[in-house]
Amino acid sequence: MPRLRLTNLGSRITVAAVAICLGTVFVIYLYAVTIGGAASGLSSVKLQIVVGGLVAAAIATVLGLYYAQRTVTNVRQLQEAARKVADGNFETTIPVASAGQLAPLARTFNEMQRRLAELDSARKQFIANASHELRTPIFSLGGFVELLDEEDPSPEERAEFVRTMRQQIERLTKLTTDLLDLSQLDAGALVMNARAVDLGEVARDVTREFGARADLRGSRLELRTPEQPAFARGDPDRLRQIIRILLDNALTHTPEGTKVTVSTHSANKRAELTVSDEGEGIPQRVQSRIFERFYTADSAGGSGLGLAIATELAQRMDGRITISSSRRFTAFTLDLPPAREAAAEGQPARTPARTSG
């Protein structure tokens, strides 16, 4: 039998149980003997009440000690588990069946512990992936610097080295920017300035930015907008960021000369923007993971963060990004809530739907 050792909590529970019992006996004794009158002179009645009170107090003491011990044990389990969580150990759970009246608290604690374990695992994976992605361009740059310092390359080789180093620097810059965006998203520090936005106008601005890059690849970049503007409610800067990610993804992961189309429209009380291409298509097994952080499906380059950032930005604007792909076709669609107030103001519609290359 384990030795009975009570904490302050257990002692208080036991004292409370005994005090309630003795208080009840005292009230009965006071009423029956002192106030009752009929039995006030009978010593035997007094003795019986006193004996009954002592027996009741003994029973209350035993019961109080028992339940106090159970409560103290359950509280100690919670304390020990909380201490392990504080030390970074998320494996120890509390048996809910043995928690008694603290079972709801034990279930809540176990759920908290499970979520902390998931967050800790995601944090470790994020650090490992980020370290790997940062290491690759840094090592590459270091190797080229050593070659330029120790070797005497020809002008053609030197130009090729510089071009490759520039690509690695661009990759490193983009990766650090993406990591900063993710840290702000995870910390809830990214502020959204939502207002009425014409998706067509935003898409036109971003499409112009990618015109030169599309020309270098021999790709055809088209913009299709409806007669009536597609107004959405969102942050214009974050919308531009999402469109840049989708266009960059389309131009990076499709063969040269591929046609890429950006289109906007309103349907089913939603405003939509779609970036589609006529590439090789994306397999079904890849589609289910393509929005995961650091997931890359091919060797075309990239950190695997762009689409993850885009979908989280869309969610912050009460929207979503979906993918539809088959052989020789892939489309990413940004679905956002409409901005009814902009349409009600009677904004002038653009002239007929048009296509620009």
C-alpha positions in Angstrom: 0.0 0.0 0.0 1.6 3.3 -1.0 2.4 5.6 1.9 -0.2 8.4 2.4 1.4 11.8 1.8 -0.9 14.7 1.3 -0.1 18.0 -0.3 -1.7 21.3 0.7 -4.5 20.5 -1.7 -5.2 17.0 -0.2 -5.1 18.4 3.3 -7.6 21.1 2.5 -9.9 18.6 0.9 -9.8 16.3 4.0 -10.2 19.2 6.5 -13.1 20.5 4.5 -14.8 17.1 4.6 -14.3 16.7 8.4 -15.4 20.3 9.0 -18.6 19.8 7.1 -19.3 16.6 9.1 -18.6 18.1 12.5 -20.5 21.2 11.6 -23.6 19.1 10.7 -23.3 17.2 13.9 -23.0 20.4 16.0 -26.1 21.8 14.4 -28.1 18.6 15.1 -26.8 18.5 18.6 -27.7 22.2 19.2 -31.2 21.7 17.9 -32.0 18.4 19.5 -30.5 19.0 22.9 -30.4 22.7 23.6 -33.3 24.1 21.5 -35.5 20.9 21.2 -36.4 21.1 24.9 -37.9 17.6 25.2 -34.6 15.8 25.1 -32.6 18.6 26.7 -32.3 16.8 30.0 -31.5 13.3 28.8 -27.7 12.6 29.0 -28.2 9.4 27.0 -29.5 11.4 24.0 -26.5 13.7 24.3 -24.1 10.7 24.4 -25.7 9.1 21.4 -25.5 12.3 19.4 -21.8 12.7 20.4 -21.0 9.1 19.5 -22.8 9.3 16.2 -21.0 12.5 15.4 -17.6 11.0 16.2 -18.4 7.9 14.0 -19.6 10.3 11.2 -16.4 12.3 11.6 -14.3 9.2 11.3 -16.1 8.1 8.1 -15.8 11.6 6.7 -12.1 11.6 7.5 -11.5 8.2 5.7 -13.5 9.3 2.7 -11.9 12.7 2.6 -8.4 11.1 2.8 -9.3 8.7 0.0 -10.7 11.2 -2.5 -8.0 13.7 -1.5 -5.3 11.1 -2.3 -7.0 10.4 -5.7 -7.2 14.1 -6.5 -3.6 14.7 -5.5 -2.4 11.8 -7.6 -4.2 13.1 -10.7 -2.9 16.6 -10.1 0.6 15.2 -9.7 0.2 13.4 -13.1 -0.8 16.7 -14.7 2.2 18.5 -13.0 4.6 15.8 -14.2 3.3 15.8 -17.7 3.4 19.6 -17.9 7.0 19.6 -16.7 7.9 17.2 -19.4 6.2 19.3 -22.0 8.1 22.3 -20.7 11.3 20.3 -21.2 10.3 19.5 -24.8 9.0 15.9 -24.3 5.6 15.6 -25.9 5.3 11.8 -25.6 3.8 11.3 -22.1 0.0 11.4 -22.0 -2.3 11.2 -19.0 -4.7 8.2 -18.8 -8.1 9.8 -18.9 -9.8 6.8 -17.3 -7.8 7.3 -14.1 -8.2 11.0 -13.9 -11.6 11.0 -12.1 -13.2 14.4 -11.9 -10.2 15.8 -13.7 -10.9 13.7 -16.8 -12.1 16.7 -18.9 -8.9 18.6 -17.9 -6.8 15.5 -18.8 -8.4 15.2 -22.2 -7.8 18.9 -22.9 -4.2 18.6 -21.8 -3.6 15.5 -24.0 -5.1 17.4 -27.0 -2.8 20.4 -26.3 0.1 18.0 -26.0 -0.7 16.4 -29.3 -0.9 19.8 -31.1 2.3 20.9 -29.6 4.0 17.8 -30.8 2.7 18.4 -34.3 3.9 22.0 -34.2 7.3 20.9 -32.9 7.6 18.4 -35.6 6.6 20.9 -38.3 9.2 23.4 -36.8 12.0 20.9 -37.0 11.1 19.9 -40.5 10.8 23.5 -41.5 14.3 24.3 -40.1 15.8 21.2 -41.8 14.2 22.0 -45.2 15.2 25.7 -45.0 18.7 24.8 -44.0 19.0 22.5 -47.0 17.6 25.0 -49.4 19.9 27.7 -48.2 22.9 25.5 -48.2 22.7 24.5 -51.9 23.1 28.0 -53.4 25.6 29.1 -50.8 27.8 26.0 -51.5 27.4 26.6 -55.2 28.5 30.3 -54.9 31.4 29.2 -52.7 32.6 26.8 -55.4 32.4 29.3 -58.2 34.3 31.9 -56.0 37.1 29.4 -55.5 37.3 28.6 -59.2 37.5 32.3 -60.1 40.2 32.8 -57.4 42.4 29.8 -58.0 41.9 29.1 -61.7 42.4 31.3 -64.8 39.2 30.7 -66.8 38.7 31.9 -70.3 36.5 34.9 -70.9 33.7 32.5 -72.0 34.0 30.4 -68.9 34.2 33.4 -66.7 31.0 34.8 -68.3 29.3 31.4 -67.7 30.4 31.4 -64.1 29.1 34.9 -63.5 25.8 34.0 -65.1 25.4 30.9 -62.9 26.4 32.9 -59.8 23.8 35.5 -60.7 21.1 32.8 -60.9 22.1 31.4 -57.5 22.0 34.9 -56.0 18.5 35.4 -57.4 17.5 32.0 -56.0 18.9 32.8 -52.6 17.2 36.2 -52.6 13.9 34.7 -53.5 14.3 32.0 -50.9 15.0 34.4 -48.1 12.1 36.6 -49.1 9.8 33.6 -49.1 11.1 32.5 -45.7 10.4 36.0 -44.3 6.8 35.9 -45.7 6.2 32.5 -44.1 7.5 33.7 -40.8 5.2 36.7 -40.9 2.3 34.5 -41.9 3.0 32.0 -39.0 3.4 34.9 -36.5 0.2 36.5 -37.7 2.1 39.7 -38.4 1.0 40.1 -42.0 -1.6 42.8 -42.2 -4.2 42.6 -44.9 -5.6 45.9 -46.3 -8.7 44.5 -47.9 -10.7 46.6 -50.3 -12.4 46.5 -53.7 -10.0 45.4 -56.4 -10.4 45.0 -60.1 -8.8 41.6 -60.8 -8.3 42.5 -64.5 -6.3 45.6 -63.7 -4.1 43.8 -61.2 -3.6 40.9 -63.6 -2.6 43.3 -66.4 0.0 45.0 -64.3 1.7 41.7 -63.3 1.4 40.2 -66.8 3.4 43.2 -68.1 6.2 42.4 -65.6 6.6 38.9 -67.0 6.5 39.9 -70.6 10.3 40.1 -71.1 10.8 36.7 -69.3 8.1 35.1 -71.5 9.8 36.4 -74.6 13.2 35.0 -73.6 11.6 31.6 -73.2 9.7 31.9 -76.5 6.4 31.6 -74.5 3.2 33.3 -75.4 1.6 35.2 -72.5 -2.0 36.1 -72.9 -4.5 38.1 -70.7 -8.2 37.6 -71.0 -10.6 39.9 -69.2 -14.4 40.1 -69.4 -16.5 43.1 -70.6 -17.7 43.7 -67.0 -14.8 44.1 -64.5 -14.4 41.2 -62.0 -14.3 43.0 -58.6 -12.9 41.1 -55.7 -12.3 42.0 -52.0 -8.7 41.7 -51.1 -5.3 43.3 -50.6 -4.0 44.6 -54.0 -0.3 44.1 -53.0 -1.0 40.5 -51.8 -3.0 39.8 -55.0 -0.1 40.9 -57.1 2.2 38.6 -55.0 -0.1 35.6 -55.6 -0.3 36.3 -59.4 3.5 36.6 -59.6 3.8 33.3 -57.8 1.4 31.6 -60.2 3.0 33.1 -63.3 6.5 32.2 -62.1 5.3 28.7 -61.4 3.8 28.4 -64.9 6.9 29.7 -66.7 9.4 27.8 -64.6 7.8 24.3 -64.7 6.6 24.2 -68.4 8.7 23.7 -71.5 9.9 26.7 -73.5 7.4 28.0 -76.0 4.4 27.0 -73.8 1.3 29.2 -74.0 0.4 30.7 -70.6 -3.0 32.5 -70.1 -4.2 34.7 -67.3 -8.0 35.2 -67.2 -10.4 36.8 -64.8 -14.2 36.5 -64.5 -17.1 36.6 -62.0 -19.2 33.4 -61.5 -21.5 32.0 -58.8 -21.2 35.2 -56.7 -17.4 34.8 -56.6 -14.5 36.6 -58.4 -11.9 34.3 -60.0 -8.5 34.7 -61.6 -7.0 31.7 -63.4 -3.5 31.1 -64.6 -3.4 28.2 -67.1 -0.8 26.7 -69.3 -0.5 24.1 -72.1 2.3 22.2 -70.5 2.6 18.5 -69.8 0.1 18.5 -66.9 0.6 17.6 -63.3 0.1 14.0 -62.1 -2.7 13.3 -59.6 -0.3 12.2 -56.9 1.5 15.5 -57.1 -1.6 17.6 -57.1 -2.5 16.4 -53.6 0.8 17.7 -52.2 1.6 20.6 -54.5 0.6 23.3 -51.9 2.8 21.8 -49.2 5.8 23.8 -48.0 9.1 22.8 -49.6 7.5 20.2 -51.9 8.9 20.2 -55.4 7.7 17.8 -58.0 10.5 18.2 -60.6 14.1 19.3 -61.1 13.2 22.7 -62.6 14.4 24.5 -59.5 12.6 26.5 -56.8 12.3 26.1 -53.1 8.7 24.7 -53.0 7.5 27.7 -51.0 5.7 29.8 -53.6 2.4 27.9 -53.9 2.4 27.4 -50.1 2.7 31.1 -49.6 0.1 31.9 -52.3 -2.6 29.6 -50.8 -2.0 31.0 -47.3 -2.3 34.5 -48.6 -5.6 33.6 -50.4 -7.0 32.1 -47.2 -6.2 35.3 -45.3 -8.4 37.1 -47.8 -11.2 34.5 -47.3 -10.3 32.9 -50.6 -8.7 29.8 -51.9 -6.5 28.4 -54.7 -7.5 25.2 -56.5 -5.7 23.2 -59.2 -7.1 21.5 -62.3 -4.8 19.5 -64.5 -4.9 16.9 -67.2 -2.7 16.0 -70.1 -1.4 19.1 -71.9 -3.3 21.5 -69.5 -2.9 22.9 -66.0 -4.9 25.7 -64.3 -4.5 27.4 -60.9 -7.6 29.3 -59.9 -7.7 32.0 -57.3 -11.3 32.2 -55.9 -12.1 35.4 -53.8 -15.3 36.9 -52.4 -16.8 39.6 -54.6 -16.6 43.3 -53.7 -20.3 44.3 -54.1 -19.7 47.9 -53.0 -17.5 48.5 -56.0 -20.0 47.2 -58.4 -22.7 49.2 -56.8 -20.8 52.4 -57.3 -21.2 52.0 -61.1 -17.5 51.7 -62.0 -17.1 52.1 -65.8 -16.7 48.8 -67.6 -13.9 48.2 -69.9 -14.4 47.7 -73.6 -15.0 44.3 -74.9 -13.1 41.2 -73.8 -9.6 41.2 -75.2 -6.6 39.1 -75.5 -3.0 40.4 -75.3 0.1 38.6 -76.1 
